[in-house]
Every structure is written in C-alpha cells, then in structure tokens.
Amino acid sequence: MTNLYIIDDHYLIIEGLYSSFDLESNEFKVIGGSLSVTDALERISPNNVDIIILDLFIHQSDPIINIELIRKTFPSIPVVILSQESSLLWQVKMFRHGVKAYINKLEDKAEMRQKLLNVSKGETMMSNEVVEIIMKGDQKGSGILSSENKGILSFLLQGLTAKEIALKMSQSKSSIEKKLKKNREVYKVRNNYELIIKLLHKQTSPLFL
C-alpha cells in the first residue's frame, strides 16, 4: 500500500482524491491532506507518507518556493504535481526542481493511478514533450547529439536503468554502461543521478528561465 498526502487549496479536490483512491484502489491510500504547504510541513511524517501530491498553484504562494520547501524538508519523499495547468513551461520548471511526475487534473483516473504506481517504484514520469525540450536545450548548449545518444539520455531522464535502456535499444547492458560513462565524462559528473540533474538544469533554452 502506497500512502499519499494531498496539498491543494481546494478542499473538494482533496475530498475527491480521498474517495477515488480509498474506494477504487487497493494500491493507494490518502492518509492526509492540507490546504497549504505550511500546514502540510507540520503534519507530514516521513515515516508514513510515500508520495506527496501537490497542486501547482496554491493561493498566494509561489510554486517554485513551495516545491523547494517540500524537497528541502522531505528530500526522500517523491513529489507529484497535480494541476489543470498544461503549460510545458511549468512542467519543465517542476521537473528541474525535482518532481517525479506532472499530472493534469483532467487526466483519466487510470492514467493517474499508473503514473503514481510508477513513481512509487522510483521512476520519473516525464512526458516525451518535456524530454524533447530538455534534449533540444542540451543540443544548443553542447553540440548536436547523435540520435543514439539522444535516445539513451532521453530514457535516462525517464528513470530507466542501464539494463532497461539496453532492452529498449536492443543493445547489451555493457554497451549502454560504456556510453553512459562517456556522457558522465563529457558532462563532468560522477554518476547517472548527477548526469540527470545536469541535463535538467541546462540553461540554454528559453523554457528554462
């Protein structure tokens, strides 16, 4: 069972998610909700919350500040954005600040549930459009990437392991690991996690401002 905590300034949204998950799913349970980040920081216990679901726009607060506060206070708890805002600009900004998924409130419940399930397994649910923006920004900043390398880094951004990337690209795990090592050398980072962070923080695209 994956325990969810909801932060949304619309009480009906919290109540709706309570009903949706508690009645329709044996995989998730909403164990609490808050109308503000400040209240949530006082109530959340890292020992019993597995995923935090955060509304993008909470009344009279800044989305960037909100996510930074949550990530600083609970660095081990994955954060998922739930919003009606569909702008790729905000999606890119949120992934840059460490969210694991960006879900539109109008999405099908089954799709929402699947994304949360993947996040609970440690995956990052980044859309192809967001990955494409990040990769385009990288091409502008450090030379045009080969289609193969672009594919490897795209899969890495989506949370796939070297073994999973190898299966996707019909290559051996050792071959993918060598190519990831080469990328780490190019970007001057020590591990794949730092490589992901480096890619997410590229400043070469207007969408990253």
C-alpha positions as CSV (number, residue, x, y, z in Angstrom):
1,M,0.0,0.0,0.0
2,T,1.4,3.4,-1.0
3,N,0.4,6.3,1.3
4,L,-0.5,9.6,-0.3
5,Y,-0.6,13.1,1.2
6,I,-2.5,15.8,-0.7
7,I,-1.7,19.5,-0.7
8,D,-4.4,21.5,-2.5
9,D,-6.2,24.8,-1.6
10,H,-9.5,23.4,-2.9
11,Y,-11.0,21.2,-0.3
12,L,-13.2,19.4,-2.8
13,I,-10.1,18.2,-4.7
14,I,-8.7,16.6,-1.5
15,E,-12.1,15.0,-0.8
16,G,-12.4,13.8,-4.3
17,L,-9.0,12.1,-4.2
18,Y,-9.8,10.6,-0.8
19,S,-12.9,9.0,-2.4
20,S,-11.3,8.0,-5.6
21,F,-8.3,6.2,-4.1
22,D,-9.9,4.8,-1.0
23,L,-12.9,3.3,-2.8
24,E,-11.4,2.2,-6.1
25,S,-7.8,1.2,-5.4
26,N,-6.1,-1.3,-3.1
27,E,-2.7,0.1,-4.1
28,F,-3.0,3.6,-2.7
29,K,-4.4,5.3,0.4
30,V,-4.8,9.0,1.1
31,I,-3.7,9.4,4.7
32,G,-3.9,13.2,4.9
33,G,-4.5,16.5,3.3
34,S,-3.7,20.2,3.7
35,L,-4.9,23.4,2.2
36,S,-1.4,25.0,2.4
37,V,2.3,23.9,2.2
38,T,2.9,25.4,5.6
39,D,0.3,23.3,7.2
40,A,1.5,20.2,5.4
41,L,5.1,20.7,6.6
42,E,3.8,20.5,10.1
43,R,1.6,17.4,9.6
44,I,3.6,15.2,7.3
45,S,5.7,12.4,8.8
46,P,8.3,10.9,6.5
47,N,7.7,7.6,8.2
48,N,4.2,7.1,6.9
49,V,4.0,9.2,3.7
50,D,5.2,7.6,0.5
51,I,4.2,10.3,-2.1
52,I,3.2,13.9,-1.7
53,I,0.7,15.2,-4.3
54,L,1.0,19.0,-4.7
55,D,-1.3,21.4,-6.5
56,L,0.8,23.7,-8.7
57,F,-1.0,27.0,-7.9
58,I,-1.9,27.3,-4.2
59,H,-3.5,30.6,-3.2
60,Q,-1.0,33.4,-2.5
61,S,2.1,31.2,-2.8
62,D,4.9,30.7,-5.3
63,P,5.1,27.2,-7.0
64,I,8.9,27.2,-7.0
65,I,9.1,28.2,-3.4
66,N,6.6,25.5,-2.4
67,I,8.4,22.7,-4.1
68,E,11.8,23.9,-2.7
69,L,10.3,23.9,0.8
70,I,8.9,20.4,0.5
71,R,12.0,19.0,-1.1
72,K,14.3,20.6,1.5
73,T,12.1,19.3,4.4
74,F,11.4,15.9,3.0
75,P,14.1,15.1,0.4
76,S,13.3,11.3,0.5
77,I,9.6,11.7,-0.3
78,P,8.8,11.9,-4.1
79,V,6.6,14.8,-5.1
80,V,4.0,14.7,-7.8
81,I,2.3,17.8,-9.3
82,L,-1.4,17.7,-9.8
83,S,-2.8,20.7,-11.8
84,Q,-5.1,21.9,-14.5
85,E,-2.2,23.9,-15.9
86,S,-0.9,22.1,-19.0
87,S,1.9,24.5,-20.0
88,L,5.2,22.8,-20.9
89,L,6.9,25.8,-19.3
90,W,5.7,24.8,-15.9
91,Q,6.2,21.1,-16.4
92,V,9.9,21.7,-17.3
93,K,10.3,24.1,-14.3
94,M,8.8,21.5,-11.9
95,F,11.0,18.6,-13.2
96,R,14.0,20.9,-12.8
97,H,13.1,21.2,-9.1
98,G,12.8,17.5,-8.5
99,V,9.2,16.4,-9.0
100,K,8.7,12.8,-10.2
101,A,5.5,13.3,-12.2
102,Y,3.2,16.0,-13.5
103,I,-0.4,15.0,-13.7
104,N,-3.2,17.0,-15.2
105,K,-6.4,17.1,-13.0
106,L,-8.4,16.2,-16.1
107,E,-6.5,13.0,-16.8
108,D,-8.2,9.7,-16.8
109,K,-8.1,8.2,-13.3
110,A,-6.4,5.0,-14.6
111,E,-3.6,7.0,-16.2
112,M,-3.2,9.0,-12.9
113,R,-3.0,5.7,-10.9
114,Q,-0.5,4.2,-13.3
115,K,1.8,7.3,-13.0
116,L,1.6,7.2,-9.2
117,L,2.4,3.5,-9.3
118,N,5.5,4.1,-11.4
119,V,6.6,6.9,-9.1
120,S,6.2,4.5,-6.1
121,K,8.7,2.2,-7.9
122,G,11.2,5.0,-8.1
123,E,10.5,6.1,-11.7
124,T,10.3,9.6,-13.1
125,M,7.2,10.0,-15.3
126,M,8.4,12.7,-17.7
127,S,6.4,13.2,-20.9
128,N,8.1,12.9,-24.3
129,E,7.4,16.6,-24.9
130,V,9.3,17.6,-21.8
131,V,12.2,15.2,-22.6
132,E,12.4,16.7,-26.1
133,I,12.6,20.3,-24.8
134,I,15.4,19.3,-22.4
135,M,17.3,17.5,-25.1
136,K,16.9,20.4,-27.6
137,G,18.3,22.7,-25.0
138,D,21.2,20.4,-24.5
139,Q,21.9,20.3,-28.2
140,K,22.1,24.1,-28.3
141,G,24.5,24.1,-25.4
142,S,26.9,21.3,-26.1
143,G,26.7,20.4,-29.8
144,I,24.3,18.3,-31.7
145,L,23.7,14.9,-30.1
146,S,23.7,11.8,-32.2
147,S,20.2,10.1,-32.4
148,E,21.5,7.2,-30.4
149,N,22.9,9.2,-27.6
150,K,19.8,11.4,-27.6
151,G,17.8,8.2,-27.1
152,I,20.0,7.0,-24.3
153,L,19.8,10.3,-22.4
154,S,16.1,10.5,-23.0
155,F,15.5,7.1,-21.4
156,L,17.8,8.1,-18.6
157,L,15.7,11.2,-17.9
158,Q,12.6,9.0,-17.7
159,G,14.2,7.0,-14.9
160,L,15.3,3.8,-16.8
161,T,18.3,1.8,-15.7
162,A,21.1,0.8,-18.0
163,K,19.6,-2.7,-18.2
164,E,16.2,-1.3,-19.2
165,I,17.7,1.1,-21.7
166,A,19.6,-1.8,-23.2
167,L,16.4,-3.7,-23.7
168,K,14.7,-0.7,-25.2
169,M,17.5,-0.1,-27.7
170,S,18.3,-3.7,-28.4
171,Q,21.9,-3.4,-27.1
172,S,23.9,-5.1,-24.4
173,K,23.9,-3.7,-20.9
174,S,27.7,-3.3,-21.0
175,S,27.4,-1.2,-24.2
176,I,24.9,1.2,-22.7
177,E,27.0,1.4,-19.5
178,K,30.1,2.4,-21.6
179,K,28.1,5.1,-23.4
180,L,26.7,6.4,-20.1
181,K,30.2,6.5,-18.7
182,K,31.3,8.6,-21.8
183,N,28.4,11.0,-21.1
184,R,29.4,11.4,-17.5
185,E,32.9,12.2,-18.6
186,V,31.6,14.8,-21.1
187,Y,29.4,16.5,-18.5
188,K,32.0,16.1,-15.8
189,V,29.7,14.3,-13.3
190,R,30.3,11.3,-11.1
191,N,27.2,9.2,-11.5
192,N,23.9,8.9,-13.5
193,Y,22.0,10.9,-10.9
194,E,24.3,13.9,-11.3
195,L,24.0,13.4,-15.1
196,I,20.2,13.7,-14.9
197,I,20.5,16.8,-12.7
198,K,23.0,18.3,-15.1
199,L,20.6,17.8,-18.1
200,L,17.6,19.2,-16.2
201,H,19.5,22.3,-15.2
202,K,20.7,23.3,-18.7
203,Q,20.1,27.0,-19.1
204,T,20.3,27.1,-22.9
205,S,16.5,27.0,-23.7
206,P,14.1,29.9,-23.0
207,L,11.8,27.5,-21.3
208,F,14.4,27.0,-18.6
209,L,14.3,30.6,-17.5
